[in-house]
């Protein structure tokens, strides 16, 4: 694989993928997923690539260990990745530890043409040159090359064993230091509860958890550097506003449980047109009669309801979204474009960055396509989440005005 010279900067590819589905049906889904992933690698030819996975190993983790090993081996040894002669893989496989298990998997690949790259040792507070391919799993708590935390149980008490948390690594390329944070935030446990208030209670929980991560990576323990935070944020559209907009001319019927009087279903019917059902809403059902609204023009008409990131606009930046909601897609291999009717489609999978990281991205006045933010496998079943990627270049010496410099170039 030919990679463009260093004069054009260092090619970077960041990918986030919730891969839980891949381990439920590995024979069908993994083949499609890997083919589409390799195609992105071939198209963009990065020097440095980061793949952040969430729900690694799937929902039935104990039964998926063999699938995990096979998937990792395939990524590290496939012909498509043969020019990446160095790699670091961090897998949180310690599923027996409720206190620590996050099911996160972070993969980093370095192209053979990339000469000066270093990774930070958080314990020694020194950068170390990256050589060879290494895999770390089981208990990552003792690995000094990363920081890993699971969110406290009281953040999301509804879930007895949440696997939400983050893994942070720090890198230095051509005097430019940056953090890469793999993150998985809390989901919406019930469509009905999410619909009750605006913003929803779940939005508040995600806000608290993301704020915790940002405070952690920006604290005083280490030198402040630019950072990229990418993963499954579980950001959802403002449910109340979306439903009111989709069902403007509808009447609502409330169905309650006979024994508890608890609301178990909402049915929205058109006022005329033979009272046609437009939307049915249950705890885990969001059945809207016309999915095209989420796909037409990449669903951009709904971006006005994507509000959760606005709270962090002073700390986080995101490129304009020009792809359809990344979740929840059908897991049926013949339905690559179809959404499941379990949740309102939303842009859960994102790549965010600090404002200083935004300045690192090399932009060309003559080539607007040099920075690309998009999803992977638009027409192929990739599981219930479509992976999202960011391709860009970091100019040589881009980090020098920020630091003094990070002393990355001293091999430890």
PyMOL commands that set and color helices and strands:
alter all, ss='L'
color gray80, all
select helices_A, chain A and resi 6-8+20-23+26-44+61-63+65-77+79-81+140-142+153-156+191-196+201-217+239-246+273-275+292-305+308-312+355-360+368-370
alter helices_A, ss='H'
color red, helices_A
select strands_A, chain A and resi 10-18+48-54+84-91+105-111+117-121+126-129+133-136+147-150+165-173+176-184+226-232+250-256+263-270+277-282+285-288+349-353+361-362+372-375+388-394
alter strands_A, ss='S'
color yellow, strands_A
deselect
rebuild
show_as cartoon
